[in-house]
Amino acid sequence: MSILLLVQCPKCGNKMKASPRGNNLSGKKKRCVYCGATFSLRDRIIRQL
């Protein structure tokens, strides 16, 4: 079972979906599809979809 998260980029503020593998979010990173910034998933979660 995969979780789907709504995350927000700290640099440009755009929202996007993320589907990390596994339940442990520590150390998981995401690259913004709009500006290319890399950020930690754990700090930028808005809600679970």
N, C-alpha and C positions, 0 to 999 in steps of 0.2 A: 504494500500500500504506500503510495507516494503522496507526500503533502505538497500543497501548492500555496505559496506565500505571496502577498503583495508587499513589495519593498519600495522605498523611496531613495533616490540618489542624493547624497549629501551635497554634491557640487552643483548640479543643475536643477534638482528638485522634481524631476520627472518620476512617475511611478511606473513600475514594471512587475511582471510576474517572475517568480523564481521557484524552481522545483529541485531542492537539494537532495542528494542521495543520502539515505540514512536519517536517523532521528537526531543525531548529535550535531548541533549547529556551531559548536565552538571551532574556530579556525576556518570556517567556510567563507569563501569570498565570492563576490559577483562583480562582473564588469558591466558598467552601464552601457546599454545599447545606443544611447543618444550622444553622450559626451566622451565615453571611453574611460571614465574614472573607475578605479577599483575600490571596493569598500567591503566591510565585514557585514555579513547577513544578519548576524545576531543583534547588532545595534540599530538596524534600519528597518525592522519589520513593522508594517502598519497593521496588517491583520492576516488571518489565515483564510483562504478561499475554499 
